[in-house]
Amino acid sequence: MDVSLDVRNFLRARRDRAVGSILGYAEGEVKQKLTQAQWDALRRVVLDAMNSYHDTVLDLVKSEDVPRNDHIITLLERVDRHLARNTAKTGSDRT
């Protein structure tokens, strides 16, 4: 079973927002307390962890043993839109 383009795009957008939120906060609140090498290491750990998680989710979604549940995908899309609206209002998603 292949992952539909809509699901792949949805998951990629969620990953990008999560990374943006984490690194945006860290850049504003933590970066100035770290050396450049420490900041680079922190950034690399966050990116590696999020990309690994993203790849795992894609693997699970395209697994033949996992049935596709359109209702769950619809609910996740609603959550995504809600988070995107709230992020836009608060400005907490700094990339």
Contact map, one row per residue, 1 for C-alpha under 8 A:
11100000000000000000000000000000000000000000000000000000000001110000000000000000000000000000000
11110000000000000000000000000000000000000000000000000000000001000000000000000000000000000000000
11111011000000000000000000000000000000000000000000000000010011000000000000000000000000000000000
01111111000000000000000000000000000000000000000000000000000000000000000000000000000000000000000
00111111100000000000000000000000000000000000000000000000000000000000000000000000000000000000000
00011111110000000000000000000000000000000000000000000000000000000000000000000000000000000000000
00111111111000000000000000000000000000000000000000000000000000000000000010000000000000000000000
00111111111100000000000000000000000000000000000000000000010000000000000000000000000000000000000
00001111111110000000000000000000000000000000000000000000000000000000000000000000000000000000000
00000111111111000000000000000000000000000000000000000000000000000000000000001000000000000000000
00000011111111100000000000000000000000000000000000000100000000000000000000000000000000000000000
00000001111111110000000000000000000000000000000000000100000000000000000000000000000000000000000
00000000111111111000000000000000000000000000000000000000000000000000000000000000000000000000000
00000000011111111100000000000000000000000000000000000000000000000000000000000001000000000000000
00000000001111111110000000000000000000000000000001100100000000000000000000000000000000000000000
00000000000111111111000000000000000000000000000000000000000000000000000000000000000000000000000
00000000000011111111100000000000000000000000000000000000000000000000000000000000000000000000100
00000000000001111111110000000000000000000000000000000000000000000000000000000000000000000000000
00000000000000111111111000000000000000000000011001000000000000000000000000000000000000000000000
00000000000000011111111100000000000000000000000000000000000000000000000000000000000000000000111
00000000000000001111111110000000000000000000000000000000000000000000000000000000000000000001111
00000000000000000111111111000000000000000000010000000000000000000000000000000000000000000000000
00000000000000000011111111100000000000000010010000000000000000000000000000000000000000000000011
00000000000000000001111111110000000000000000000000000000000000000000000000000000000000000001111
00000000000000000000111111111100000000000000000000000000000000000000000000000000000000000001010
00000000000000000000011111111110000000000000000000000000000000000000000000000000000000000000000
00000000000000000000001111111111000000000000000000000000000000000000000000000000000000000000000
00000000000000000000000111111111000000000000000000000000000000000000000000000000000000000000000
00000000000000000000000011111111000000000000000000000000000000000000000000000000000000000000000
00000000000000000000000011111111110000000000000000000000000000000000000000000000000000000000000
00000000000000000000000001111111111000100000000000000000000000000000000000000000000000000000000
00000000000000000000000000111111111000000000000000000000000000000000000000000000000000000000000
00000000000000000000000000000111111000000000000000000000000000000000000000000000000000000000000
00000000000000000000000000000111111111100000000000000000000000000000000000000000000000000000000
00000000000000000000000000000011111111100000000000000000000000000000000000000000000000000000000
00000000000000000000000000000000011111110000000000000000000000000000000000000000000000000000000
00000000000000000000000000000000011111111000000000000000000000000000000000000000000000000000000
00000000000000000000000000000000011111111100000000000000000000000000000000000000000000000000000
00000000000000000000000000000010011111111110000000000000000000000000000000000000000000000000000
00000000000000000000000000000000000111111111000000000000000000000000000000000000000000000000000
00000000000000000000000000000000000011111111100000000000000000000000000000000000000000000000000
00000000000000000000000000000000000001111111110000000000000000000000000000000000000000000000000
00000000000000000000001000000000000000111111111000000000000000000000000000000000000000000000000
00000000000000000000000000000000000000011111111100000000000000000000000000000000000000000000000
00000000000000000000000000000000000000001111111110000000000000000000000000000000000000000000000
00000000000000000010011000000000000000000111111111000000000000000000000000000000000000000000000
00000000000000000010000000000000000000000011111111100000000000000000000000000000000000000000000
00000000000000000000000000000000000000000001111111110000000000000000000000000000000000000000000
00000000000000000000000000000000000000000000111111111000000000000000000000000000000000000000000
00000000000000100010000000000000000000000000011111111100000000000000000000000000000000000000000
00000000000000100000000000000000000000000000001111111110000000000000000000000000000000000000000
00000000000000000000000000000000000000000000000111111111000000000000000000000000000000000000000
00000000000000000000000000000000000000000000000011111111100000000000000000000000000000000000000
00000000001100100000000000000000000000000000000001111111110000000000000000000000000000000000000
00000000000000000000000000000000000000000000000000111111111000000000000000000000000000000000000
00000000000000000000000000000000000000000000000000011111111100000000000000000000000000000000000
00000000000000000000000000000000000000000000000000001111111110000000000000000000000000000000000
00100001000000000000000000000000000000000000000000000111111111000000000000000000000000000000000
00000000000000000000000000000000000000000000000000000011111111100000000000000000000000000000000
00000000000000000000000000000000000000000000000000000001111111100100000000000000000000000000000
00100000000000000000000000000000000000000000000000000000111111100101000000000000000000000000000
11100000000000000000000000000000000000000000000000000000011111110100000000000000000000000000000
10000000000000000000000000000000000000000000000000000000001111111100000000000000000000000000000
10000000000000000000000000000000000000000000000000000000000001111110000000000000000000000000000
00000000000000000000000000000000000000000000000000000000000000111110000000000000000000000000000
00000000000000000000000000000000000000000000000000000000000111111111000000000000000000000000000
00000000000000000000000000000000000000000000000000000000000000011111100000000000000000000000000
00000000000000000000000000000000000000000000000000000000000010000111110000000000000000000000000
00000000000000000000000000000000000000000000000000000000000000000011111110000000000000000000000
00000000000000000000000000000000000000000000000000000000000000000001111111000000000000000000000
00000000000000000000000000000000000000000000000000000000000000000000111111100000000000000000000
00000000000000000000000000000000000000000000000000000000000000000000111111110000000000000000000
00000010000000000000000000000000000000000000000000000000000000000000111111111000000000000000000
00000000000000000000000000000000000000000000000000000000000000000000011111111100000000000000000
00000000000000000000000000000000000000000000000000000000000000000000001111111110000000000000000
00000000000000000000000000000000000000000000000000000000000000000000000111111111000000000000000
00000000010000000000000000000000000000000000000000000000000000000000000011111111100000000000000
00000000000000000000000000000000000000000000000000000000000000000000000001111111110000000000000
00000000000000000000000000000000000000000000000000000000000000000000000000111111111000000000000
00000000000001000000000000000000000000000000000000000000000000000000000000011111111100000000000
00000000000000000000000000000000000000000000000000000000000000000000000000001111111110000000000
00000000000000000000000000000000000000000000000000000000000000000000000000000111111111000000000
00000000000000000000000000000000000000000000000000000000000000000000000000000011111111100000000
00000000000000000000000000000000000000000000000000000000000000000000000000000001111111110000000
00000000000000000000000000000000000000000000000000000000000000000000000000000000111111111000000
00000000000000000000000000000000000000000000000000000000000000000000000000000000011111111100000
00000000000000000000000000000000000000000000000000000000000000000000000000000000001111111111100
00000000000000000000000000000000000000000000000000000000000000000000000000000000000111111111100
00000000000000000000000000000000000000000000000000000000000000000000000000000000000011111110000
00000000000000000000000000000000000000000000000000000000000000000000000000000000000001111111000
00000000000000000000000000000000000000000000000000000000000000000000000000000000000000111111110
00000000000000000000100110000000000000000000000000000000000000000000000000000000000000110111110
00000000000000001001100100000000000000000000000000000000000000000000000000000000000000110011111
00000000000000000001101110000000000000000000000000000000000000000000000000000000000000000011111
00000000000000000001101100000000000000000000000000000000000000000000000000000000000000000000111
